[in-house]
Amino acid sequence: MSRCPLPSEPLSPEETRRYGRHLVLKGMGGRGQQALKAARVLVVGAGGLGSPVIAYLAGAGVGTLGIAEHDSIALSNLQRQVIHTSAGIGLGKAESARDFVAGLNPHVDVRLLPQVTAANAAGTLRDYDLVLDGTDNLATRRAVAAAAAAAGIPLVSGAVSMFDGQVTVFAPGGPGFDALYPASASDDDLPSCEATGILGPLTGVIGTLMAMEAIKLITGIGTPLIGRVLTYDSQGAHFSEFAF
């Protein structure tokens, strides 16, 4: 998937030890790890879904990780946004995410970016091979999806509400964002997290699935969720899938 060549330099001895479980994994191996190291991935949102996405992509060894987030940490975030801490309340989530990644994996180049809008989305996505969107409003999600489609960049999209969540992939050649979210859909029609609540671990389930889809796209492992939506019902403890 990556539009940039694999790094010419070999993994360092420390990286070889760090990624040892990947290197012995059939289908991943050294080539897959090199693809992760070469990848330039943008994560839009460093909240409930962005937290596990950032943690697992950084741990996996994604070489360049862009984080677009404008919000600050609030006490109510910490029930689910697990890369942030009580000591960081009031600080920017993007800066907090950068500090988390630095403590987890110094081989990841973190780049902090402003809030994504319809005006700047195309320029923001230009330097990346893949984008993951875990934001909670349709205006941002539409702007990211439109910019990704125009640039030919795959988009991993996740959403959560109360006890349920879903994840899908929009990619060149597959169904577009409007096929799942019609233009008539509005944020006014969707329940807000503040009004209805959200079960904390649900964001971990969906965010981790988003990270898994990203790794599949980067390395070529498996079959991504292109044209398919995977849904999770935490109360019933089951997954479902539908095509669109």
C-alpha positions as CSV (number, residue, x, y, z in Angstrom):
1,M,0.0,0.0,0.0
2,S,2.8,2.4,0.9
3,R,3.5,5.0,-1.8
4,C,7.1,5.4,-0.5
5,P,9.9,2.9,-1.0
6,L,10.9,0.5,1.8
7,P,13.8,2.0,3.9
8,S,17.2,1.1,2.6
9,E,18.8,0.8,6.0
10,P,18.3,-2.5,7.9
11,L,16.6,-2.6,11.2
12,S,18.9,-1.9,14.1
13,P,19.7,-4.6,16.7
14,E,17.4,-2.8,19.1
15,E,14.6,-2.7,16.5
16,T,15.1,-6.4,15.8
17,R,14.6,-7.2,19.4
18,R,11.7,-4.8,19.8
19,Y,9.8,-6.2,16.8
20,G,10.9,-9.8,17.3
21,R,7.3,-11.2,17.5
22,H,6.6,-9.6,14.1
23,L,9.7,-10.8,12.5
24,V,9.0,-14.4,13.3
25,L,5.3,-14.0,12.3
26,K,4.6,-15.8,9.0
27,G,3.3,-13.3,6.5
28,M,4.8,-10.3,8.3
29,G,8.5,-11.0,8.7
30,G,11.2,-8.4,7.8
31,R,9.4,-7.1,4.7
32,G,6.2,-6.4,6.6
33,Q,8.2,-4.6,9.4
34,Q,10.1,-2.6,6.8
35,A,6.8,-1.6,5.3
36,L,5.6,-0.4,8.7
37,K,8.8,1.6,9.2
38,A,8.3,3.3,5.8
39,A,4.7,4.1,6.3
40,R,3.4,7.6,6.8
41,V,0.1,7.4,8.7
42,L,-2.2,10.2,9.8
43,V,-4.5,9.8,12.8
44,V,-7.3,12.3,13.0
45,G,-8.4,12.6,16.6
46,A,-6.5,11.6,19.7
47,G,-9.5,10.7,21.9
48,G,-11.3,7.5,22.6
49,L,-10.6,5.8,19.2
50,G,-7.4,7.7,18.5
51,S,-5.9,6.5,21.8
52,P,-5.7,2.8,20.9
53,V,-5.0,3.5,17.3
54,I,-1.9,5.7,18.3
55,A,-0.8,3.2,20.9
56,Y,-0.8,0.1,18.6
57,L,0.5,1.8,15.5
58,A,3.4,3.3,17.5
59,G,4.1,0.0,19.2
60,A,4.0,-1.8,15.8
61,G,6.7,0.5,14.4
62,V,4.9,2.9,12.0
63,G,7.7,5.2,11.0
64,T,5.9,8.5,10.7
65,L,2.7,9.1,12.7
66,G,0.8,12.4,12.1
67,I,-1.7,13.3,14.8
68,A,-4.3,15.9,14.1
69,E,-6.1,17.1,17.2
70,H,-7.0,20.5,18.7
71,D,-8.8,19.5,21.9
72,S,-7.4,19.5,25.4
73,I,-7.6,16.8,28.0
74,A,-10.6,16.9,30.4
75,L,-11.2,14.7,33.5
76,S,-14.2,13.0,31.8
77,N,-11.9,11.9,28.9
78,L,-9.8,9.6,31.1
79,Q,-12.5,6.9,31.4
80,R,-11.7,5.8,27.9
81,Q,-8.8,7.9,26.4
82,V,-6.1,5.7,27.8
83,I,-3.0,7.4,26.4
84,H,-3.7,10.5,28.5
85,T,-3.2,10.9,32.3
86,S,-4.7,12.8,35.2
87,A,-1.5,14.9,35.4
88,G,-2.1,16.0,31.8
89,I,-5.6,17.5,32.4
90,G,-5.8,20.9,30.6
91,L,-2.9,20.0,28.3
92,G,-3.4,19.5,24.5
93,K,-4.2,15.9,23.5
94,A,-1.9,16.1,20.6
95,E,1.1,17.0,22.8
96,S,0.1,14.3,25.3
97,A,-0.1,11.7,22.5
98,R,3.3,12.7,21.3
99,D,4.7,12.2,24.8
100,F,3.1,8.8,25.1
101,V,4.6,7.7,21.8
102,A,8.0,9.0,22.7
103,G,7.9,6.9,25.9
104,L,6.7,3.8,24.0
105,N,8.8,3.8,20.8
106,P,11.5,6.3,20.1
107,H,11.8,5.1,16.5
108,V,8.4,6.7,15.6
109,D,8.6,10.2,14.1
110,V,5.5,12.0,15.5
111,R,4.2,15.1,13.7
112,L,1.5,17.3,15.3
113,L,-1.0,18.9,12.9
114,P,-3.9,21.4,13.4
115,Q,-7.5,20.5,13.4
116,V,-8.6,19.0,10.0
117,T,-11.2,21.2,8.2
118,A,-12.7,21.2,4.7
119,A,-10.3,24.1,4.0
120,N,-7.1,22.4,5.0
121,A,-7.9,18.6,4.6
122,A,-6.3,18.3,1.2
123,G,-3.0,19.9,2.3
124,T,-3.0,18.0,5.6
125,L,-3.4,14.5,4.0
126,R,-0.9,15.3,1.1
127,D,2.2,13.8,2.9
128,Y,0.6,10.6,4.1
129,D,-0.1,7.1,2.7
130,L,-3.0,6.2,4.9
131,V,-5.4,8.0,7.2
132,L,-7.5,6.8,10.2
133,D,-10.5,8.9,11.3
134,G,-11.9,8.5,14.8
135,T,-13.6,11.9,15.1
136,D,-17.2,12.3,16.4
137,N,-18.7,14.7,13.9
138,L,-19.8,14.3,10.3
139,A,-18.4,17.6,9.1
140,T,-14.8,16.5,9.9
141,R,-15.4,13.0,8.7
142,R,-16.7,14.2,5.4
143,A,-13.8,16.5,4.9
144,V,-11.3,13.8,5.7
145,A,-13.1,11.3,3.4
146,A,-13.3,13.7,0.5
147,A,-9.6,14.6,0.8
148,A,-8.6,11.0,1.1
149,A,-10.6,10.0,-2.0
150,A,-9.2,12.9,-4.0
151,A,-5.7,11.9,-3.1
152,G,-6.2,8.2,-3.6
153,I,-5.4,7.4,0.0
154,P,-7.1,4.6,1.9
155,L,-9.2,5.7,4.9
156,V,-9.9,3.6,8.0
157,S,-13.0,4.9,9.7
158,G,-14.4,4.0,13.1
159,A,-17.4,5.1,15.1
160,V,-18.8,4.3,18.5
161,S,-22.0,5.1,20.4
162,M,-23.1,3.9,23.9
163,F,-22.5,0.1,23.7
164,D,-22.0,-0.4,20.0
165,G,-19.3,0.4,17.4
166,Q,-18.3,-0.1,13.8
167,V,-15.2,0.0,11.6
168,T,-14.8,0.1,7.8
169,V,-12.3,1.0,5.1
170,F,-12.8,3.4,2.2
171,A,-10.2,2.8,-0.5
172,P,-9.6,3.7,-4.1
173,G,-11.8,1.5,-6.3
174,G,-14.2,0.7,-3.4
175,P,-17.5,2.3,-2.3
176,G,-17.1,5.9,-1.1
177,F,-18.1,7.7,2.1
178,D,-21.5,8.8,0.8
179,A,-22.5,5.2,0.1
180,L,-22.5,4.7,3.9
181,Y,-23.3,8.2,5.1
182,P,-25.6,10.0,2.7
183,A,-25.3,13.7,2.2
184,S,-28.7,14.2,4.1
185,A,-27.2,12.7,7.3
186,S,-26.5,15.4,10.0
187,D,-24.9,15.5,13.4
188,D,-28.2,16.6,14.7
189,D,-29.6,13.1,13.9
190,L,-26.8,11.4,15.9
191,P,-26.6,11.0,19.7
192,S,-23.7,12.7,21.3
193,C,-21.3,11.0,23.7
194,E,-22.1,13.7,26.3
195,A,-25.8,13.1,26.1
196,T,-26.0,9.3,25.9
197,G,-22.6,8.1,27.4
198,I,-20.1,5.6,26.1
199,L,-18.7,2.4,27.6
200,G,-15.0,3.0,27.9
201,P,-13.6,-0.4,26.7
202,L,-15.8,-0.1,23.6
203,T,-13.4,2.5,22.2
204,G,-10.6,0.1,22.8
205,V,-12.2,-2.6,20.8
206,I,-13.0,-0.4,17.8
207,G,-9.8,1.5,18.0
208,T,-7.7,-1.7,18.0
209,L,-9.7,-3.0,15.0
210,M,-8.9,0.2,13.2
211,A,-5.2,-0.2,14.0
212,M,-5.4,-3.8,12.7
213,E,-7.0,-2.7,9.4
214,A,-4.2,-0.1,9.0
215,I,-1.5,-2.7,9.5
216,K,-3.2,-5.0,7.0
217,L,-3.3,-2.2,4.4
218,I,0.3,-1.2,5.0
219,T,1.8,-4.8,4.9
220,G,-0.7,-6.4,2.5
221,I,-1.7,-9.0,5.0
222,G,-5.2,-10.3,4.9
223,T,-8.3,-8.8,3.4
224,P,-9.2,-5.2,4.5
225,L,-12.8,-4.2,5.3
226,I,-13.3,-2.4,1.9
227,G,-17.0,-2.2,1.1
228,R,-17.8,-4.0,4.4
229,V,-18.7,-2.7,7.8
230,L,-17.8,-4.7,10.9
231,T,-20.1,-3.9,13.8
232,Y,-19.7,-4.8,17.5
233,D,-22.5,-5.2,20.0
234,S,-20.7,-5.1,23.4
235,Q,-23.9,-6.1,25.3
236,G,-24.5,-9.2,23.3
237,A,-20.8,-9.8,22.9
238,H,-21.0,-10.5,19.1
239,F,-19.7,-9.1,15.9
240,S,-21.7,-8.7,12.7
241,E,-20.9,-7.7,9.1
242,F,-22.7,-6.1,6.2
243,A,-21.7,-5.0,2.8
244,F,-22.4,-1.6,1.3
